[in-house]
Amino acid sequence: MPAVLFVCLGNICRSPLAEGVFRHLTRHHAGEMLVIDSAGTGAWHQGEGPDPRSVAVAARHGIDISSQRARQVVAADFTRFDVILAMDGSNLSDLRRMAPARATAKVRLFLDAPPRDVPDPYYGGADGFEAVFAMVEQGARRVAEELGIPV
């Protein structure tokens, strides 16, 4: 089974949602064999839980992400994971710059068909988190399909 890493800026809003949604969608078919994680390109929130608004929107959809903890992308991620999915173009650029020469992971935009950013809802209200959740759910379904994992 493939190893998938979701990446945003601080790992407290978008990527924890993507990790939680993907884990939720694939839980019946992938079980413990699938490696799913999230990280941030920055370390500002390292060790913190997801933004309470991300936790709340996930909970409204039956997904518990409250135990996740933010971490920063490290060099080992580029060989540990098969696919690294950036939430926006800025994170994608940062990841490509951070990738060591020995990187084996495929690094790409999370929403790549058609290519578009998942907007950062951090400075907005609850409605922004709901919109991001919908985008993330759609994208997670597509990624699972691409990887051959039934949802």
C-alpha positions, 0 to 999 in steps of 0.5 A, spaced: 500 500 500 502 506 498 504 511 503 501 518 503 503 525 506 498 531 506 502 538 506 500 545 508 503 551 511 502 550 518 499 543 519 493 545 523 488 547 518 488 543 511 493 538 511 490 535 518 483 535 515 486 531 508 489 526 513 483 525 517 478 525 511 483 520 507 484 516 513 476 515 514 474 514 507 480 508 506 479 505 513 475 499 511 479 497 505 486 499 507 486 498 514 493 498 517 497 497 511 496 504 508 501 509 511 497 516 512 500 522 515 500 530 514 505 535 515 507 543 514 512 546 510 513 551 517 514 549 524 510 555 527 505 550 530 509 544 531 506 539 537 500 543 537 493 540 535 489 542 529 485 548 529 479 548 533 475 550 527 478 544 523 476 539 529 469 542 529 468 541 521 471 534 521 467 532 527 460 535 524 462 530 518 463 524 523 471 524 523 475 525 529 482 529 528 483 531 535 489 527 536 493 529 531 499 533 532 502 538 527 509 537 525 514 540 520 516 536 513 523 533 514 528 530 509 526 523 510 519 524 508 521 524 501 523 517 501 518 514 506 512 517 502 510 515 495 506 521 494 506 528 497 500 532 496 501 540 497 495 543 499 497 549 494 502 552 489 506 555 494 507 549 499 508 545 492 514 550 491 517 549 498 516 542 498 520 542 491 525 546 494 526 542 500 526 535 497 533 532 498 537 529 491 535 522 493 528 524 494 523 518 491 516 521 493 512 524 487 510 531 489 504 534 486 498 539 488 493 535 492 487 538 487 491 537 480 485 535 475 484 541 474 490 544 478 487 549 483 489 551 490 485 549 497 485 556 500 487 557 507 481 558 511 485 560 517 484 567 517 476 566 515 470 564 519 467 557 520 464 557 513 471 557 510 473 551 513 466 548 511 468 549 504 475 547 505 472 540 508 468 539 501 474 540 497 478 536 501 473 530 501 472 531 493 480 531 493 481 525 497 476 521 493 480 522 487 487 520 490 484 514 493 481 512 486 488 514 483 491 509 488 486 504 487 483 504 494 476 503 494 472 508 498 
